[in-house]
Every structure is written in structure tokens, then in C-alpha cells.
């Protein structure tokens, strides 16, 4: 019996992805075609055909690749959101995710401090290790999250065989804007003192910007570009 895993539909997979079909639908379609091909091959072998003849017969009865691909592409409901609105998903999506993460981290921090004050009845001063942990979270949101988002966008774009115009535009915008974000502050020394929580954005007066922001933007862009080409080389795109 022919093993479905040995049947390659790589060319059809590539054409469907480039046509905008969502990866999950591509996987399901290819799996169904593989199973059908195995059934046709088994039936042909049962009619006394050799393995080579059975394979040729199964491929002939399965249908032409162009027709099979077109049949799937003619179903717009199978297209992914990224294919329908690449300017939204890739162009604005990365920066939207980054903005939500920054705001969420600030709200989570403020909510936690407010809850602690309600429970203790006074302004809560976390222990040093907690302060360091919170600082680490803010650092990760500002410095590491943009790189993670950029890597995920590049991976999805390559995986879906997406034209790189919008993905690269969105990632470049993210890398440049994210380099301007900064979250910091000063913890109160006593329960009676006031602490300071700051959300900085460097792309504002006065200019020029500090060298650090240019370096961060350059490093972000370099990482995103390197990952994009590395992943493209792995996928053979």
C-alpha cells in the first residue's frame, strides 16, 4: 500500500499559499488529495497494474494540477485575512500589537499597585526582587518584544509566501517607532513618598534624537532583516 506521506504536492502547496489560501485550508486540501491519491493508487493496483502504472493512473484520475489549484482559488472564503488585507495585518498590525502591549503593561502595573494599596491600607513598596522583576518586564516590553513581533511577522510572511512589501513596511515602522519607547520610573523610598512612573517617547521635541534611539532603530531593523532572509533561505522561498 502506498504511504501518503511519500506523495509530494509541494508545488501545489506553494501555488495555493501564493494565491492567498490560509495555511490551515492548504494543509487540509493537500491531506485530502493525498488520501484520495492513495485510494486511487490502491484501486489501480487491485486491477493488476504495476506500481508505476498505478501511480500514473492515479495521477491521471486525480486531475490536472492547474484545475485542482484553480478550484480551490475560486473559493474566496478560503483566503486568509492577511491575503485580503495585507496593509492592515502586516502594515499596521505589528505596531498595534506593540502599542497594546505597552499600554497593557502600564495598566497591569497601575492596577496591581492600586490593589496592593487597598489591601494594605497604605502605599505599597514592593521588595527589591519584585522591583527588579517589574523593571525586567518593562525592559522586555520595550526592547525584546519588538524583536519577537518582527520575527513572527517575517515568519508568517515567508510561510504564507506573501509578497514582502507590506510585511517589511510594517516591520520597519515597528522597529523605528519601538526604538523611541521607554518605560521607567522611581520607586518611593517610604510609604508617604511619591513614586514616578514614566512612559517616554523620543520622537518629539527637542531634536535631534539621542544616539541611543538611532542605534536601537538600526539594531531592530538589522535583526528583522537578518531573520527574514535567514527564514526565507530555510524555506527555500
Kinemage of the C-alpha trace (Angstrom):
@kinemage 1
@onewidth
@group {chain A} dominant
@subgroup {mainchain}
@vectorlist {calphas} color= white
{ca unk a 1} P 0.000 0.000 0.000
{ca unk a 2} L 1.271 3.467 -0.923
{ca unk a 3} L 2.203 5.706 2.010
{ca unk a 4} L 0.503 9.124 1.703
{ca unk a 5} L 3.479 10.757 3.391
{ca unk a 6} L 5.621 9.802 0.390
{ca unk a 7} L 3.434 11.741 -2.042
{ca unk a 8} L 4.663 15.265 -2.690
{ca unk a 9} L 2.277 18.062 -3.513
{ca unk a 10} L 4.841 20.757 -2.752
{ca unk a 11} L 4.283 22.671 -5.988
{ca unk a 12} L 0.541 22.781 -5.401
{ca unk a 13} L 1.073 23.818 -1.777
{ca unk a 14} L 3.279 26.684 -2.907
{ca unk a 15} L 0.759 27.852 -5.524
{ca unk a 16} L -2.132 27.785 -3.060
{ca unk a 17} L -0.190 29.759 -0.455
{ca unk a 18} L 0.873 32.325 -3.042
{ca unk a 19} L -2.754 32.534 -4.095
{ca unk a 20} L -3.688 33.682 -0.592
{ca unk a 21} L -5.295 30.498 0.728
{ca unk a 22} L -4.995 30.243 4.517
{ca unk a 23} L -2.335 27.694 5.575
{ca unk a 24} L -4.847 25.604 7.525
{ca unk a 25} L -7.007 25.224 4.416
{ca unk a 26} L -3.940 24.396 2.334
{ca unk a 27} L -2.944 21.651 4.781
{ca unk a 28} L -6.454 20.203 4.784
{ca unk a 29} L -6.723 20.304 0.979
{ca unk a 30} L -3.355 18.635 0.450
{ca unk a 31} L -4.147 15.956 3.050
{ca unk a 32} L -7.445 15.173 1.323
{ca unk a 33} L -5.733 14.951 -2.077
{ca unk a 34} L -3.052 12.665 -0.670
{ca unk a 35} L -5.666 10.341 0.810
{ca unk a 36} L -7.631 10.303 -2.435
{ca unk a 37} L -4.470 9.606 -4.409
{ca unk a 38} L -3.670 6.630 -2.175
{ca unk a 39} L -7.186 5.251 -2.684
{ca unk a 40} L -6.870 5.595 -6.467
{ca unk a 41} L -3.434 4.002 -6.424
{ca unk a 42} L -4.653 1.076 -4.323
{ca unk a 43} L -7.612 0.554 -6.619
{ca unk a 44} L -5.365 0.566 -9.689
{ca unk a 45} L -3.023 -1.966 -8.091
{ca unk a 46} L -6.064 -4.144 -7.409
{ca unk a 47} L -6.812 -4.110 -11.139
{ca unk a 48} L -3.444 -5.691 -11.794
{ca unk a 49} L -1.443 -2.610 -12.773
{ca unk a 50} L 2.212 -2.332 -11.838
{ca unk a 51} L 3.312 0.224 -9.230
{ca unk a 52} L 4.474 2.656 -11.908
{ca unk a 53} L 1.322 2.186 -13.987
{ca unk a 54} L -0.869 2.527 -10.896
{ca unk a 55} L 0.796 5.803 -9.948
{ca unk a 56} L 0.333 7.214 -13.459
{ca unk a 57} L -3.278 6.071 -13.492
{ca unk a 58} L -3.954 7.611 -10.060
{ca unk a 59} L -2.420 10.938 -11.058
{ca unk a 60} L -4.451 10.986 -14.254
{ca unk a 61} L -7.723 10.263 -12.460
{ca unk a 62} L -6.941 12.721 -9.665
{ca unk a 63} L -6.971 15.564 -12.168
{ca unk a 64} L -4.644 18.205 -13.554
{ca unk a 65} L -2.777 20.328 -11.049
{ca unk a 66} L -3.931 23.566 -12.690
{ca unk a 67} L -7.571 22.526 -12.386
{ca unk a 68} L -7.201 21.417 -8.769
{ca unk a 69} L -5.467 24.638 -7.796
{ca unk a 70} L -7.987 26.815 -9.590
{ca unk a 71} L -10.870 25.007 -7.932
{ca unk a 72} L -9.505 25.967 -4.506
{ca unk a 73} L -8.619 29.513 -5.539
{ca unk a 74} L -12.167 30.034 -6.778
{ca unk a 75} L -13.389 29.783 -3.170
{ca unk a 76} L -12.804 33.256 -1.636
{ca unk a 77} L -13.866 32.029 1.795
{ca unk a 78} L -10.622 30.026 1.953
{ca unk a 79} L -8.435 33.107 1.638
{ca unk a 80} L -6.670 34.340 4.761
{ca unk a 81} L -7.186 37.767 6.320
{ca unk a 82} L -3.526 38.529 5.644
{ca unk a 83} L -4.156 37.930 1.950
{ca unk a 84} L -7.316 40.042 1.852
{ca unk a 85} L -5.994 42.981 3.858
{ca unk a 86} L -2.171 42.811 3.892
{ca unk a 87} L -1.913 46.572 4.513
{ca unk a 88} L -3.906 46.122 7.739
{ca unk a 89} L -2.492 42.848 9.059
{ca unk a 90} L 1.147 43.444 8.132
{ca unk a 91} L 1.246 47.221 7.761
{ca unk a 92} L -0.473 48.286 10.988
{ca unk a 93} L -0.714 45.000 12.895
{ca unk a 94} L 2.828 44.919 14.354
{ca unk a 95} L 2.634 48.464 15.702
{ca unk a 96} L -0.857 47.835 17.077
{ca unk a 97} L 0.359 44.762 18.981
{ca unk a 98} L 3.305 46.734 20.348
{ca unk a 99} L 1.075 49.608 21.477
{ca unk a 100} L -1.379 47.266 23.170
{ca unk a 101} L 1.487 45.532 24.984
{ca unk a 102} L 2.901 48.836 26.270
{ca unk a 103} L -0.473 50.112 27.467
{ca unk a 104} L -1.386 46.735 28.978
{ca unk a 105} L 1.854 46.530 30.956
{ca unk a 106} L 1.292 50.011 32.367
{ca unk a 107} L -2.338 49.289 33.259
{ca unk a 108} L -1.373 45.969 34.840
{ca unk a 109} L 1.299 47.681 36.916
{ca unk a 110} L -1.001 50.522 37.981
{ca unk a 111} L -3.807 48.085 38.790
{ca unk a 112} L -1.507 45.903 40.873
{ca unk a 113} L -0.192 48.846 42.859
{ca unk a 114} L -3.717 50.160 43.440
{ca unk a 115} L -4.922 46.757 44.610
{ca unk a 116} L -1.942 46.442 46.947
{ca unk a 117} L -2.694 49.859 48.418
{ca unk a 118} L -6.312 48.894 49.026
{ca unk a 119} L -5.299 45.662 50.749
{ca unk a 120} L -2.539 47.143 52.907
{ca unk a 121} L -4.201 50.496 53.528
{ca unk a 122} L -1.043 52.379 52.556
{ca unk a 123} L 1.160 52.941 49.533
{ca unk a 124} L 2.821 49.610 48.869
{ca unk a 125} L 6.564 49.410 48.286
{ca unk a 126} L 7.498 46.045 46.748
{ca unk a 127} L 10.647 44.239 47.849
{ca unk a 128} L 13.776 44.766 45.775
{ca unk a 129} L 13.412 41.493 43.862
{ca unk a 130} L 9.878 42.463 42.831
{ca unk a 131} L 11.062 45.874 41.725
{ca unk a 132} L 13.768 44.201 39.638
{ca unk a 133} L 11.212 41.800 38.174
{ca unk a 134} L 8.892 44.642 37.198
{ca unk a 135} L 11.837 46.502 35.695
{ca unk a 136} L 12.688 43.388 33.717
{ca unk a 137} L 9.143 43.170 32.386
{ca unk a 138} L 9.256 46.806 31.256
{ca unk a 139} L 12.664 46.217 29.666
{ca unk a 140} L 11.340 43.169 27.809
{ca unk a 141} L 8.295 45.057 26.526
{ca unk a 142} L 10.418 47.955 25.281
{ca unk a 143} L 13.496 46.135 23.937
{ca unk a 144} L 12.679 42.476 23.323
{ca unk a 145} L 9.005 42.419 22.355
{ca unk a 146} L 9.536 44.421 19.124
{ca unk a 147} L 12.115 41.854 18.009
{ca unk a 148} L 9.752 38.993 18.813
{ca unk a 149} L 6.904 40.642 16.909
{ca unk a 150} L 9.177 41.342 13.940
{ca unk a 151} L 10.357 37.719 13.900
{ca unk a 152} L 6.784 36.413 13.995
{ca unk a 153} L 5.663 38.720 11.177
{ca unk a 154} L 8.623 37.709 9.000
{ca unk a 155} L 7.990 34.031 9.700
{ca unk a 156} L 4.298 34.265 8.827
{ca unk a 157} L 5.010 36.257 5.666
{ca unk a 158} L 7.504 33.681 4.417
{ca unk a 159} L 5.324 30.749 5.477
{ca unk a 160} L 2.364 32.182 3.565
{ca unk a 161} L 4.514 33.095 0.530
{ca unk a 162} L 3.331 36.682 0.967
{ca unk a 163} L 4.773 39.486 -1.129
{ca unk a 164} L 7.169 41.266 1.221
{ca unk a 165} L 6.116 44.858 0.545
{ca unk a 166} L 3.605 45.201 3.379
{ca unk a 167} L 5.300 42.854 5.882
{ca unk a 168} L 8.618 44.670 5.542
{ca unk a 169} L 6.888 48.070 5.693
{ca unk a 170} L 5.091 47.110 8.895
{ca unk a 171} L 8.196 45.634 10.490
{ca unk a 172} L 10.329 48.648 9.550
{ca unk a 173} L 7.723 51.010 11.013
{ca unk a 174} L 7.599 48.911 14.185
{ca unk a 175} L 11.394 48.832 14.545
{ca unk a 176} L 11.726 52.595 14.144
{ca unk a 177} L 8.817 53.574 16.405
{ca unk a 178} L 9.574 50.942 19.065
{ca unk a 179} L 13.089 52.352 19.373
{ca unk a 180} L 11.555 55.544 20.785
{ca unk a 181} L 9.563 53.895 23.567
{ca unk a 182} L 10.896 53.763 27.092
{ca unk a 183} L 9.263 52.835 30.383
{ca unk a 184} L 10.904 53.728 33.667
{ca unk a 185} L 10.439 55.478 36.952
{ca unk a 186} L 11.454 55.832 40.555
{ca unk a 187} L 10.077 53.829 43.444
{ca unk a 188} L 9.023 55.763 46.573
{ca unk a 189} L 11.505 55.489 49.419
{ca unk a 190} L 8.766 55.468 52.077
{ca unk a 191} L 5.012 54.807 52.050
{ca unk a 192} L 4.456 58.560 52.392
{ca unk a 193} L 6.663 59.480 49.434
{ca unk a 194} L 5.542 59.684 45.829
{ca unk a 195} L 6.834 57.374 43.149
{ca unk a 196} L 7.218 58.260 39.482
{ca unk a 197} L 6.253 56.087 36.526
{ca unk a 198} L 7.292 57.417 33.145
{ca unk a 199} L 6.413 56.441 29.589
{ca unk a 200} L 8.852 58.135 27.272
{ca unk a 201} L 8.634 58.649 23.522
{ca unk a 202} L 11.765 60.105 21.971
{ca unk a 203} L 10.337 61.222 18.622
{ca unk a 204} L 9.289 64.607 19.915
{ca unk a 205} L 10.918 67.960 20.565
{ca unk a 206} L 13.694 68.660 21.219
{ca unk a 207} L 15.567 67.192 18.268
{ca unk a 208} L 17.918 65.712 17.177
{ca unk a 209} L 17.255 62.425 18.932
{ca unk a 210} L 19.733 60.816 21.298
{ca unk a 211} L 22.194 58.483 19.573
{ca unk a 212} L 20.745 55.582 21.578
{ca unk a 213} L 17.454 55.794 19.690
{ca unk a 214} L 19.155 55.691 16.302
{ca unk a 215} L 21.211 52.704 17.430
{ca unk a 216} L 18.141 50.879 18.736
{ca unk a 217} L 16.251 51.508 15.486
{ca unk a 218} L 19.229 50.290 13.462
{ca unk a 219} L 19.660 47.166 15.578
{ca unk a 220} L 15.943 46.383 15.369
{ca unk a 221} L 15.940 46.744 11.589
{ca unk a 222} L 19.116 44.695 11.253
{ca unk a 223} L 17.679 41.875 13.330
{ca unk a 224} L 14.381 41.851 11.412
{ca unk a 225} L 16.130 41.876 8.035
{ca unk a 226} L 18.580 39.139 9.042
{ca unk a 227} L 15.791 36.931 10.381
{ca unk a 228} L 13.698 37.489 7.260
{ca unk a 229} L 16.456 36.394 4.889
{ca unk a 230} L 17.500 33.547 7.163
{ca unk a 231} L 13.972 32.158 7.324
{ca unk a 232} L 13.486 32.638 3.578
{ca unk a 233} L 16.643 30.622 2.945
{ca unk a 234} L 15.413 27.840 5.224
{ca unk a 235} L 12.048 27.696 3.490
{ca unk a 236} L 13.609 27.919 0.055
{ca unk a 237} L 11.372 30.876 -0.741
